[in-house]
Amino acid sequence: MPRSCPRGAADPGRRSLSKRTLTASLLLRCSYSLFQVWLKPSPPPDLSPWVPLLRPLVTMPVTVTRTTITTTTTSSSGLGSPTIVGSPRALTQPLGLLRLLQLVSTCVAFSLVASVGAWTGSMGNWSMFTWCFCFSVTLIILIVELCGLQARFPLSWRNFPITFACYAALFCLSASIIYPTTYVQFLSHGRSRDHAIAATFFSCIACVAYATEVAWTRARPGEITGYMATVPGLLKVLETFVACVIFAFISDTYLYQHQPALEWCVAVYAICFILAAVAILLNLGECTNVLPIPFPSFLSGLALLSVLLYATALVLWPLYQFDEKYGGQPRRSRDVSCSRSHAYYVCGWDRRLAVAILTAINLLAYVADLVHSARLVFVKV
């Protein structure tokens, strides 16, 4: 007979099964609890102790650097839209159309005069040179902008176009005044006179077009640009141009060689012209750092010296040219060279008067230059 277990004693097989079931149940409960803990979102960590250390990083300024291509588009001061360079679209922009007008008007002016040979004498040569020079440089500027060659241009492109535009406006203005008064009025009625009058008209158009470019591209308050686009830079152009005209009027040495005081005036014109030309060339060549002194100090000193020198010339030139006590001629009628009108020629008394007026103009320009140079804030670009 099989041996039976006593009452109250557990079966060993059944006891082993109960232990396995209990273990499995505990494992399932533990896994389920861990799974619930993993699914439950954990509370955010307490970062309050780190806030004082992180605050400076939050308030620290961030600098973002962006790379731009400056040879594709350039914005022109005073214009509502940018000027596209390196593309034929540059000619459809306001500044491009304005330069086309300059190119056409100067071309028509010298073509009309050259077709009939109406440019005899020094004044006619001056006018012809003005129109040809302005046409040539304007054509170069258009080619550079159409081909996007600003970076390869030997001069500073920030300063060169507006410098030339200012010179061209003054050149065309002088040609529009000198050519008709010293040449056209002495021509007989006919084809040559008609062409000369038409050339004068187109010269006036070119003068207005160049002056408009200067007004559009000059520096505005708070704008970073080249020095030649500022008021002192444009005044430098005016000062050198007026000096050149003075040199043209005193080309005959008999006007000043008989008096040391007048020779001093000629020296003043030359010294101030050279100093202003050096300032312009330093800016066009971007060589302002070669000076032993800061460039703003150089400009202020130049303007102050020129004001003092021109003040002496403004006193001495009229005194020794128009005062009889110092050998001058107070009346135009006493000058033999002015007794009758001459074609292509300006008489001696008129030259003396023109130099006195131009001296006063240049003195005012240097005074304005001194005032603006003292107030100008230079930003190295």
Rosetta blueprint (number, residue, H / E / L):
1 M L
2 P L
3 R L
4 S L
5 C L
6 P L
7 R L
8 G L
9 A L
10 A L
11 D L
12 P H
13 G H
14 R H
15 R H
16 S H
17 L H
18 S H
19 K H
20 R H
21 T H
22 L H
23 T H
24 A H
25 S H
26 L H
27 L H
28 L H
29 R H
30 C H
31 S H
32 Y H
33 S H
34 L H
35 F H
36 Q H
37 V H
38 W H
39 L H
40 K L
41 P L
42 S L
43 P L
44 P L
45 P L
46 D L
47 L L
48 S H
49 P H
50 W H
51 V H
52 P H
53 L H
54 L H
55 R H
56 P H
57 L H
58 V H
59 T H
60 M L
61 P L
62 V L
63 T L
64 V L
65 T L
66 R L
67 T L
68 T L
69 I L
70 T L
71 T L
72 T L
73 T E
74 T E
75 S L
76 S L
77 S L
78 G L
79 L L
80 G L
81 S L
82 P L
83 T E
84 I E
85 V L
86 G L
87 S L
88 P H
89 R H
90 A H
91 L H
92 T H
93 Q L
94 P H
95 L H
96 G H
97 L H
98 L H
99 R H
100 L H
101 L H
102 Q H
103 L H
104 V H
105 S H
106 T H
107 C H
108 V H
109 A H
110 F H
111 S H
112 L H
113 V H
114 A H
115 S H
116 V H
117 G L
118 A L
119 W L
120 T L
121 G H
122 S H
123 M H
124 G H
125 N H
126 W H
127 S H
128 M H
129 F H
130 T H
131 W H
132 C H
133 F H
134 C H
135 F H
136 S H
137 V H
138 T H
139 L H
140 I H
141 I H
142 L H
143 I H
144 V H
145 E H
146 L H
147 C H
148 G L
149 L L
150 Q H
151 A H
152 R H
153 F L
154 P L
155 L L
156 S L
157 W L
158 R L
159 N L
160 F H
161 P H
162 I H
163 T H
164 F H
165 A H
166 C H
167 Y H
168 A H
169 A H
170 L H
171 F H
172 C H
173 L H
174 S H
175 A H
176 S H
177 I H
178 I H
179 Y H
180 P H
181 T H
182 T H
183 Y L
184 V H
185 Q H
186 F H
187 L L
188 S L
189 H L
190 G L
191 R H
192 S H
193 R H
194 D H
195 H H
196 A H
197 I H
198 A H
199 A H
200 T H
201 F H
202 F H
203 S H
204 C H
205 I H
206 A H
207 C H
208 V H
209 A H
210 Y H
211 A H
212 T H
213 E H
214 V H
215 A H
216 W H
217 T H
218 R L
219 A L
220 R L
221 P L
222 G L
223 E L
224 I L
225 T L
226 G L
227 Y H
228 M H
229 A H
230 T L
231 V H
232 P H
233 G H
234 L H
235 L H
236 K H
237 V H
238 L H
239 E H
240 T H
241 F H
242 V H
243 A H
244 C H
245 V H
246 I H
247 F H
248 A H
249 F H
250 I L
251 S L
252 D L
253 T H
254 Y H
255 L H
256 Y L
257 Q L
258 H L
259 Q L
260 P H
261 A H
262 L H
263 E H
264 W H
265 C H
266 V H
267 A H
268 V H
269 Y H
270 A H
271 I H
272 C H
273 F H
274 I H
275 L H
276 A H
277 A H
278 V H
279 A H
280 I H
281 L H
282 L H
283 N H
284 L H
285 G L
286 E L
287 C L
288 T H
289 N H
290 V H
291 L L
292 P L
293 I L
294 P L
295 F H
296 P H
297 S H
298 F H
299 L H
300 S H
301 G H
302 L H
303 A H
304 L H
305 L H
306 S H
307 V H
308 L H
309 L H
310 Y H
311 A H
312 T H
313 A H
314 L H
315 V H
316 L H
317 W H
318 P H
319 L H
320 Y H
321 Q H
322 F H
323 D L
324 E H
325 K H
326 Y H
327 G L
328 G L
329 Q L
330 P L
331 R L
332 R H
333 S H
334 R H
335 D L
336 V H
337 S H
338 C H
339 S L
340 R L
341 S L
342 H L
343 A L
344 Y L
345 Y L
346 V L
347 C L
348 G H
349 W H
350 D H
351 R H
352 R H
353 L H
354 A H
355 V H
356 A H
357 I H
358 L H
359 T H
360 A H
361 I H
362 N H
363 L H
364 L H
365 A H
366 Y H
367 V H
368 A H
369 D H
370 L H
371 V H
372 H H
373 S H
374 A H
375 R H
376 L L
377 V L
378 F L
379 V L
380 K L
381 V L
